[in-house]
Amino acid sequence: MTEEEPRSPKLQNMAASERQGSATEPSLSEIRKMLINIQSTTSSTLSKNSHLAAELAELKNAFESQKRELSDIKKLDEKTMSLNKTSSEELKQTRKKIND
């Protein structure tokens, strides 16, 4: 871009921002406070993440345990239903013998 060419509004805004930004740059103590805040937030987030990971592991174990328990109950139910069917058939046969 030559001196004669008009500058785009975006370039003009960027240049103005650079001039203003240099006057309002944060001090080292402000930067330090920001970094401490970021570190604290990061630490808190990691702690919460760790806690949630532990809870998730517990939930997975509980889910697997309940899944096994449900499977056992289904098997027991199938055996009970089979026994009930067999008992009903035996009862029918016994009634038939008694009535004959």
VOPAGU-2260 file (C-alpha; in pm, 1 decimal, decimal comma):
REM VOPAGU-2260
SITE   aa  ch    i         X         Y         Z
SITE  MET   A    0       0,0       0,0       0,0
SITE  THR   A    1     137,6     339,4     -94,6
SITE  GLU   A    2      94,3     665,8      88,9
SITE  GLU   A    3    -150,1     786,7    -174,3
SITE  GLU   A    4    -388,5     490,5    -141,1
SITE  PRO   A    5    -663,4     537,6     115,4
SITE  ARG   A    6    -637,8     303,9     413,5
SITE  SER   A    7    -923,5      65,1     473,1
SITE  PRO   A    8   -1144,5     133,3     775,9
SITE  LYS   A    9   -1030,3    -193,8     928,7
SITE  LEU   A   10    -663,6     -95,2     905,1
SITE  GLN   A   11    -743,5     246,0    1047,9
SITE  ASN   A   12    -926,9      86,6    1342,5
SITE  MET   A   13    -640,1    -155,6    1400,9
SITE  ALA   A   14    -388,4     127,4    1403,7
SITE  ALA   A   15    -603,8     328,3    1642,7
SITE  SER   A   16    -642,3      25,9    1869,6
SITE  GLU   A   17    -267,3     -26,6    1875,0
SITE  ARG   A   18    -210,3     333,0    1977,9
SITE  GLN   A   19    -473,8     310,8    2252,9
SITE  GLY   A   20    -363,1     -36,5    2365,2
SITE  SER   A   21     -11,0      70,2    2436,9
SITE  ALA   A   22    -138,7     334,3    2676,4
SITE  THR   A   23    -360,2      87,3    2868,3
SITE  GLU   A   24    -139,9    -219,8    2891,2
SITE  PRO   A   25    -173,4    -399,8    3225,5
SITE  SER   A   26     105,4    -371,4    3477,0
SITE  LEU   A   27     315,5    -670,2    3579,6
SITE  SER   A   28     125,6    -699,4    3908,3
SITE  GLU   A   29    -205,6    -704,6    3719,9
SITE  ILE   A   30     -71,7    -971,7    3487,0
SITE  ARG   A   31      51,6   -1166,9    3789,5
SITE  LYS   A   32    -295,5   -1144,8    3949,9
SITE  MET   A   33    -454,4   -1263,5    3625,2
SITE  LEU   A   34    -214,3   -1557,3    3605,0
SITE  ILE   A   35    -280,5   -1650,8    3968,5
SITE  ASN   A   36    -653,7   -1635,4    3898,3
SITE  ILE   A   37    -611,1   -1854,5    3589,9
SITE  GLN   A   38    -399,6   -2099,9    3788,2
SITE  SER   A   39    -659,9   -2112,5    4065,3
SITE  THR   A   40    -941,1   -2167,3    3816,0
SITE  THR   A   41    -742,4   -2439,2    3639,1
SITE  SER   A   42    -663,7   -2610,3    3968,5
SITE  SER   A   43   -1028,5   -2598,7    4073,2
SITE  THR   A   44   -1138,4   -2735,2    3736,0
SITE  LEU   A   45    -886,6   -3020,0    3755,1
SITE  SER   A   46   -1001,7   -3103,8    4108,0
SITE  LYS   A   47   -1366,5   -3110,5    3999,4
SITE  ASN   A   48   -1271,6   -3317,7    3695,7
SITE  SER   A   49   -1090,3   -3567,1    3916,5
SITE  HIS   A   50   -1389,5   -3586,1    4151,8
SITE  LEU   A   51   -1628,6   -3637,4    3859,2
SITE  ALA   A   52   -1403,2   -3908,6    3714,9
SITE  ALA   A   53   -1414,6   -4093,3    4048,7
SITE  GLU   A   54   -1793,1   -4059,7    4063,0
SITE  LEU   A   55   -1819,2   -4183,0    3705,0
SITE  ALA   A   56   -1611,0   -4490,4    3790,8
SITE  GLU   A   57   -1840,8   -4560,6    4087,1
SITE  LEU   A   58   -2147,5   -4521,8    3866,5
SITE  LYS   A   59   -2000,2   -4758,0    3606,8
SITE  ASN   A   60   -1935,0   -5018,2    3876,7
SITE  ALA   A   61   -2287,0   -4977,7    4015,9
SITE  PHE   A   62   -2432,9   -5004,3    3666,2
SITE  GLU   A   63   -2238,4   -5323,1    3593,3
SITE  SER   A   64   -2344,0   -5467,9    3929,1
SITE  GLN   A   65   -2709,5   -5388,7    3861,0
SITE  LYS   A   66   -2674,6   -5528,6    3509,9
SITE  ARG   A   67   -2547,4   -5860,1    3653,7
SITE  GLU   A   68   -2821,0   -5857,9    3917,1
SITE  LEU   A   69   -3085,6   -5797,5    3648,9
SITE  SER   A   70   -2945,4   -6083,0    3443,5
SITE  ASP   A   71   -2960,0   -6313,3    3747,8
SITE  ILE   A   72   -3319,6   -6206,4    3818,6
SITE  LYS   A   73   -3417,7   -6273,8    3456,5
SITE  LYS   A   74   -3265,5   -6621,7    3476,6
SITE  LEU   A   75   -3447,1   -6686,7    3804,8
SITE  ASP   A   76   -3770,9   -6559,4    3650,1
SITE  GLU   A   77   -3726,8   -6792,7    3351,9
SITE  LYS   A   78   -3669,6   -7088,7    3586,9
SITE  THR   A   79   -3973,2   -6988,4    3794,9
SITE  MET   A   80   -4191,2   -6953,6    3485,5
SITE  SER   A   81   -4072,8   -7291,3    3359,1
SITE  LEU   A   82   -4141,5   -7451,6    3697,1
SITE  ASN   A   83   -4483,5   -7284,3    3707,2
SITE  LYS   A   84   -4565,4   -7417,7    3361,4
SITE  THR   A   85   -4451,7   -7765,6    3458,1
SITE  SER   A   86   -4654,5   -7749,7    3781,3
SITE  SER   A   87   -4961,8   -7631,2    3591,3
SITE  GLU   A   88   -4930,8   -7919,3    3347,3
SITE  GLU   A   89   -4889,3   -8167,7    3632,6
SITE  LEU   A   90   -5194,3   -8017,5    3804,5
SITE  LYS   A   91   -5398,1   -8053,8    3483,8
SITE  GLN   A   92   -5292,2   -8416,4    3449,5
SITE  THR   A   93   -5370,9   -8488,7    3813,3
SITE  ARG   A   94   -5716,9   -8329,4    3784,0
SITE  LYS   A   95   -5780,5   -8528,3    3467,6
SITE  LYS   A   96   -5683,8   -8851,9    3646,4
SITE  ILE   A   97   -5907,8   -8766,1    3940,4
SITE  ASN   A   98   -6201,9   -8681,9    3713,0
SITE  ASP   A   99   -6160,2   -9002,7    3509,8
